[in-house]
């Protein structure tokens, strides 16, 4: 009788584990984004705004600056898709270039507010005491001068122009972002992991850069979209008053201003820029609401 042979246990073949990262959370985030109507509608409208501005750099149906008095106040046609204005200029081409001006003002003005305002808000939250009081009181003082009033004051000193409009809107955005950044940062500074980071010997600036700023970035992103919409609206209002974008550069606000005297002759001249402003502001506001729903962990848990 032969002794039983020992059989070595068969070990399971090791399988490659999924690479570490955020693939699963990203997929879940995109699935929630696709089910969020505010986010999707806002994303589509914002994409159309960016597409119109980008398209104006490479193509327009006609020259937005070429006048043709023989073709003035024409309605929509195959030659001029949205008609012509009182000087015979193509309305569709002006709308495309007007989108470029709106985005330019929004990007620079909101960029000024984000960079300067967030830095001041983080400084106030990190240092507290008299530094925080000075920054917050200056922010309160700045909020007493709305963007349009600031632009009027700058125009009285330096003259009308898109640069002064950008500076005025940017200055108005600084205290807004400073207050938002300071309030959000104060919440983060009260967390236990900040106490642990202090116990490890990290300084205030290291904690701010490594822990506070990444944790308030979602709030800042949402506010950027909302302030961008307000900047577009403010630029249109300033151009309507003659304080923003100056001729011959097209602007949605100035198109509205020029169309107000022709409401009975050519009412569509006011409709097209008005609809462009409304859809742009609506899209950015919906995008901001959708991003808030997606990036706020409390709202995500409720869903």
Secondary structure, 3 states (H helix, E strand, C coil): CCCCCCCCCCCCCCCCCCCCCCHHHHHHHHHHHHCCHHHHHHHHHHHHHHHHHHHHCCCCCCCCCCCCHHHCCCCCCCCCCCCECCCCCEHHHHHHHHHHHHHHHHHHHHHHHHHHHHHHHHHHHHHCHHHHHHHHHHHHHHCCCCHHHHHHHHHHHHCCCHHHHHHHHHHHHHHHHHHHHHHHHHHHHCCHHHHHHHHCCCCHHHHHHHHHHHHHHHHHHHHHHHHHHHHHHHHHHHHHCCCCCCCCCCCHHHHHHHHHHHCCCCCHHHHHHHHHHHHHHHHHHHHHHHHHHHHCHHHHHHC
